[in-house]
Structures are given as C-alpha cells and as structure tokens.
Amino acid sequence: MTWRRILIAAVALLAVAGAVGAVVVHRMTTGRLDHGTVFARESGELVVKPGELFSVEVSAHRVTGQIWTVADPAPDPATVRTVGDEYVKNFGLGDLVGATGSAGSGGRYYFVFRAGPHPGRATITLHNPRRAARPDGTGGAGTGVDVTGGADTGVDGSDRDERQFTVDVR
C-alpha cells in the first residue's frame, strides 16, 4: 500500500511539473504584447481595417547581430500609430537541454501598430544594420565600427538590410 501511494504521488508530481513547464514555454514564446493580426512577410502591401491592431513579424538571430528597428521616417501617425515592439525567443531542443557553443534557435521581432480611424496609406520601413567583424575578431554586429576602411557596410556589402511595407487602411 505504501508503494502505491508513492507511485501516485510521483505521477501527480510529474503531471504538475509538466503543466508548469508547458506554461513557462508558452509564456517564453508568445511575448507580452498583443500582436493583433500578424503579417509574416518580407515586404509588400498590408491591408488593415481602421482601428485594427496589427504587427509585422521578422525572424532573426539577435545574438548574431540581427537587430531590427523601425527606420526613420516613422509612418504617418494619422494613418498608422506605433504601439511597440518586442523580441520573442524561439524555444528549440537546444534551449531545453542547455546546448552550448551555438547562437541558439533565434527568435522573432514583432513590430506592433494600430491603424488610424480613417482610410489612408502609410509606409513602414524596418532595417537591420548588419556589420561584419574584422579578420582579427574585433568590431562586429551592432558595434558601428567601420570594418572596411570606407563606408560602414554589412556582411552582404550593403550598409543595411531593409524591408518595406505599404499599409493600406480601408
């Protein structure tokens, strides 16, 4: 009879631990902001209703220097108002077992906006100033260090990676 109680207690403890773990993983991978309608595109036209909450999702590996922001000029606030942004880390198997020596499983940036009360059009530009590291290992992503001896350029030869969206409020 004692073993039976121990077994029941162990199973109950495992069930509670599993439920708590599921809640923790869910909270880690959903973020704190309400993202509204999520658009996961590289660029293009987004159609939203007046007053609608929406976001643009961009995949990134922040630890490797992919740090996205809304570029200037900001969208016309009469048409599209910026609500906020957040980075939500992906949760991969490497995160579960504590893998070392990797950049992790990346994540997603969410840029959250609210459409204005009236129809109109606005442009949202997101950019990521990717910078290459020097051969000696100095400089690197996000340092602002000129690594070419000339203009500050990214690893692909451009000075930044951009994505542009036209928001049509109708």
Secondary structure, DSSP 4 states (H G I P E B T S, - for coil): -HHHHHHHHHHHHHHHHHHHHHHHHHHHHH-SS---EEE--SSEEEEE-TT-EEEEEEEE-GGGT---EEPSSPP-TTTEEEEEEEEEE---HHHHHT--SS--S-EEEEEEEEE-SS-EEEEEEEEE---PBPTTS-B-TTS----SSSS---TTSSS-EEEEEEEEE-
